[in-house]
Amino acid sequence: MRIEVIFDTVCPWCFIGKRRLEKALALRPAVSADLVWRPFLLNPDAPAEGISRRVYLDRKFGGPARVSRMLATLGDIGAAEGITFNFDAIDITPNTVDSHRLVAFAARYGKAGAVVERLFQAYFVEGRNIGDPAVLQGVARENDLPDEDFFTDHLHADYRQDVLAENSQTHRMSINGVPCFIFGGAYGIAGAQDTDVLLRMIDLALENFQPTPLSSPAAE
């Protein structure tokens, strides 16, 4: 089953949603899931060097007191999913275009999911700047990707345009927030839904799944 995950690499709810999807799939071991990771840029106009994390959060969520409450809630929810958020370690909210380019590059080698996980860990647990090319190169190496090839591609505008075009496409689909999951190309749901909700979506897609018939040579 094809499952499209629309996400951003700096979205804590996307990290939580990834964990919950993994739990749901573990409860359906017979399902062979093909996960496709699609970019949704939460901050498309962020400068290449990123934004001060504190300034960004205060502007977006309305001041330190509200931010503190929100992060505490996220920390508790993350802990229940086995995630140790370390928000105090984060100094920069990066531009995420290059991190999505790395995910797309990793998909060529069947390693997109592993790279997404590593990016989430690097940012939310280690507080690293995943907009920094050196950090991205390190993630590529950790996942045995040909990092020199990635950084050669990195220089080409077309590769950047691929991410921007996909981001535009997801926005045209009337998706206003992430994560968003699309099961079997037909059933979508937004938000870091509980595992049982995602499980029902998987079952719904399975019930209505129609495999593509194999063509018969005699019929051609």
C-alpha positions in Angstrom: 0.0 0.0 0.0 1.2 3.4 -0.9 1.1 5.9 2.0 2.0 9.5 1.3 3.3 11.5 4.3 3.2 15.2 3.8 5.4 16.8 6.4 8.1 19.3 7.3 11.4 18.5 8.9 11.0 21.1 11.6 7.4 20.1 12.6 7.3 18.3 16.0 3.8 17.0 15.3 5.2 15.4 12.1 7.8 13.5 14.3 5.0 12.4 16.6 2.8 11.4 13.6 5.7 9.3 12.2 5.9 7.4 15.4 2.2 6.8 15.5 2.1 5.6 11.9 4.9 3.2 12.6 2.9 1.8 15.5 -0.2 1.4 13.3 1.8 -0.4 10.6 3.3 -2.7 13.2 -0.2 -3.8 14.1 -0.7 -4.8 10.4 2.4 -6.8 9.7 0.8 -8.2 6.5 0.6 -4.8 5.0 3.6 -3.9 2.7 3.7 -0.1 3.0 5.4 2.1 0.4 6.0 5.3 2.3 6.4 8.4 0.1 7.6 11.5 1.9 6.3 14.8 0.4 7.5 18.3 1.4 5.3 21.0 3.0 7.3 24.1 3.8 6.0 25.7 6.9 8.3 28.6 6.5 8.9 29.0 2.7 10.2 32.5 3.1 12.8 31.7 5.8 16.2 33.1 4.9 18.9 30.6 4.0 20.6 31.0 7.3 17.4 30.4 9.2 15.7 32.4 12.0 16.4 32.7 15.7 14.3 30.0 17.3 13.2 32.2 20.2 12.2 35.1 17.9 10.3 32.7 15.6 8.3 31.0 18.4 7.4 34.2 20.1 6.2 35.7 16.8 4.2 32.6 15.8 2.7 31.6 19.1 2.3 34.9 21.0 5.0 35.3 23.6 7.2 33.3 26.0 4.5 32.1 28.4 2.4 30.6 25.7 5.4 29.1 24.0 6.5 27.5 27.3 3.1 25.9 27.8 3.0 24.6 24.2 6.5 23.1 24.4 5.7 21.4 27.7 2.6 19.8 26.2 4.6 18.7 23.2 7.3 17.2 25.4 4.7 15.1 27.3 3.1 13.9 24.1 6.4 13.1 22.6 7.6 11.2 25.6 4.5 9.0 25.3 5.7 8.1 21.8 9.3 7.5 22.8 10.6 10.9 21.7 12.8 12.9 24.0 12.2 16.4 22.7 15.1 18.8 23.6 13.6 22.1 22.6 16.1 24.1 24.8 18.9 22.9 22.5 17.4 24.4 19.4 18.8 27.8 18.5 17.7 28.1 14.9 14.5 27.5 12.9 16.1 26.6 9.6 15.0 27.0 6.0 14.0 23.4 5.3 14.3 23.3 1.5 17.7 21.6 1.6 16.7 19.0 4.1 13.8 18.0 1.9 16.2 17.8 -1.0 18.2 15.4 1.0 15.1 13.3 1.7 14.3 13.2 -2.0 17.9 12.2 -2.8 17.7 9.4 -0.2 14.5 8.1 -1.8 16.6 7.1 -4.9 18.4 4.7 -2.6 15.4 3.5 -0.6 16.5 5.4 2.5 14.1 8.3 2.7 12.4 7.0 5.9 15.8 6.5 7.6 16.9 10.0 6.6 13.7 11.6 7.8 14.1 9.9 11.2 17.7 11.1 11.4 16.8 14.6 10.5 14.1 14.6 13.2 16.6 13.3 15.8 19.3 15.7 14.8 17.0 18.7 15.1 14.6 17.9 17.9 16.9 15.8 20.2 20.4 17.1 19.4 19.4 20.7 18.5 21.4 20.7 15.3 20.8 23.1 12.5 19.4 20.9 9.7 19.6 23.8 7.3 23.4 23.7 7.5 25.0 21.9 4.5 27.7 20.3 6.8 25.0 18.8 9.0 23.1 17.5 6.0 26.3 16.0 4.6 26.8 14.3 7.9 23.3 12.8 7.8 24.0 11.6 4.2 27.2 9.9 5.4 25.5 8.3 8.4 23.0 6.7 6.1 25.7 5.5 3.6 24.5 7.8 0.9 27.0 9.2 -1.7 27.2 12.6 -0.1 29.4 14.0 -2.8 26.7 13.2 -5.3 24.1 15.0 -3.2 26.2 18.1 -2.9 26.9 18.1 -6.6 23.1 17.9 -7.2 22.8 20.5 -4.5 24.3 23.1 -6.8 21.7 22.6 -9.5 18.6 24.9 -9.4 16.5 22.2 -10.9 16.8 20.0 -7.8 15.7 22.9 -5.6 12.8 23.5 -8.0 11.6 20.0 -7.6 11.0 20.5 -3.9 9.4 23.9 -4.4 7.1 22.5 -7.1 6.0 19.6 -4.8 5.4 22.1 -2.0 3.2 24.1 -4.3 1.3 21.0 -5.3 0.6 20.0 -1.7 -0.7 23.5 -1.0 -3.0 23.3 -4.1 -4.5 20.1 -2.6 -6.0 22.3 0.1 -3.7 20.9 2.7 -3.3 23.6 5.4 -1.2 21.8 8.0 1.0 18.8 8.6 1.4 16.0 9.1 -1.1 14.8 6.5 -1.4 11.1 5.5 -2.9 9.8 2.2 -3.6 6.1 2.2 -3.8 4.2 -1.1 -4.1 7.4 -3.1 -7.7 7.9 -1.9 -8.1 8.3 1.8 -6.5 11.3 3.5 -6.4 12.6 7.1 -4.5 15.5 8.6 -2.9 15.9 12.0 -0.8 13.7 14.3 -3.8 11.4 14.7 -3.8 8.7 17.4 -2.5 5.3 16.3 -6.0 3.7 16.4 -7.3 6.4 13.9 -4.4 5.7 11.5 -5.1 2.0 11.9 -8.7 2.6 10.8 -7.5 4.5 7.8 -5.1 1.7 6.8 -8.0 -0.8 7.1 -10.3 1.4 5.1 -7.8 1.7 2.3 -7.2 -2.1 2.4 -11.0 -2.8 2.1 -11.2 -0.7 -1.0 -7.9 -1.6 -2.5 -8.1 -2.8 -6.1 -4.8 -4.1 -7.4 -3.9 -3.2 -10.9 -4.6 -6.3 -13.1 -1.6 -7.8 -14.9 -1.9 -7.4 -18.6 -2.3 -10.6 -20.6 0.0 -11.0 -23.6 -3.0 -12.5 -25.5 -5.0 -9.3 -24.9 -2.4 -7.0 -26.2 
